[in-house]
């Protein structure tokens, strides 16, 4: 499994209807307006496909989760709960998971959900063009329907994170699909899931229209209809919201400042579990020296970084496992996670660098305003302990190339939400030396955990080891997002995962 990098967090798709002017001013799809019986939201990136197994792009998932669901799901506090399954049983050796399906669940084509659909789904996932199966389910061997309502998953080796990946609220990798629909529909443009919204129409790069699925097994949507407009320009989204063309937008802190105080609008900052971290190349001197890495970690004041790089609430201090997980430790509980400049200088002297040293930090130039400011803030904090950093802004392609080849001393990086917390602490291949035996044992122990409580405790042990050894990264911040919407809307509760499933409970008062 590999961590997602900053370069893959956003889709590059724009609105075809306004391709000639979107770069300059942006525009809204024609014919869009809010409705008394429905709600209209704006998204920045249009999905590259509506097939939930057809892409690894983060932004694509926001469409899928409106119609598709998984056997399990994860609450905003990080608890795994049943969804299309009523429960599961894990074998003593951790090699099989048996799920009992919820009775009476129908797909949006009228077909009843069966274990055969689930087995088909995960067999099909093995052919995902972006290797989703290998990334999320590297231990998965096969799924078999042992009855109409029971499906058994066989693993090659124990993997306590398997259940968490089966419970992704963004439905990435675990979306259950209809075997019949896969044979009769173009799933790249037509969603056929079990969720509360059924697709009504779709204009690629422009608009996705959905309506209430009357045969939905759970709580019905509060609104009759949902329209999703794809509007690439944040300024255009803001003006559309102010003009009443849309009811709700997901935006940044700069837009929040513009909207705050506007009559008829509500603006809220929402913590997410997407994180920003500093990649440290331990193959390059002086970062092959543990005391140097520890000094670097102690030089950092995460709260100050959030304040200066993301003024207005765009981010907050974070450790490896973000605070959206209710069980995650606080900075004071994790070694080398609170600033201590005196100790940092002492460690540098012990390492043979009493006067400090010079290095460089690469990042994607113009990724967003916060990234540029963060690089400058890091430069300033590290200089105070004698680490003199030359900033190295790169075009996206050059940054990716150097990152994957480990041709850097320090690098900015970012990753999106993971339902499986193991992925926040797992070293990414090719960016550092061989995983130390002591850490590998802790990682293996976590995967062999018998239940979620034991799994979480084991991951905390991994986090503390990585923090003490400052390997292979230092997590700095977790991002926040801004939700702005028209007054009178109720149910606007975006979770840390940023899952759009909450839209099913949004209505006009």
Buried (B, 14 or more C-beta within 10 A) or exposed (E): BBBBBBBBBBBEBBBBBBEEEBEEEBBBBEEBEBBEEBBBBBBBBBBBBBBBBBBBBBBBBBBBBBBBBBBBBBEBEBEBEBBBBEEBEBEEEBBBBBBBBBEEBBBBBEBBBBBBBBBBBBBBBBEBEEEBBBBBBBBBEEBBBEEEBBBBBBBEEBBBBBBBBBBBBBBBBBBBBBBBBBEEBEBBBBBBBBBBBBBEEBBBBBBBBBBBBEEBBBEEBBBBBBBBBBBBBBBBBBBBBBEEBBBBBBBBBBBBEBBEEBEEBBBBBBBBBBBBBBBBBBEBEBBEBBBBBBBBBBBBBBBBBBBBBBBBBBBBBBBBBBBBBEBBBEBEEBBBBBBBBEBBBBBBBBBEBEEBBEBEBBBBBEBBBBBBBBBBBBBEBBEBBBBEBEBBBBEBEBBBEBBBEBEBBBBBBBBBBBBBBBBBBBBBEEBBEEBBEEBEEBBEBBBBBEEBEBBBEBBBBBBBBBBBBBBBBBBBBBBBBBBBBBEEBEBBEBBBBBBBBBBBBBBBE
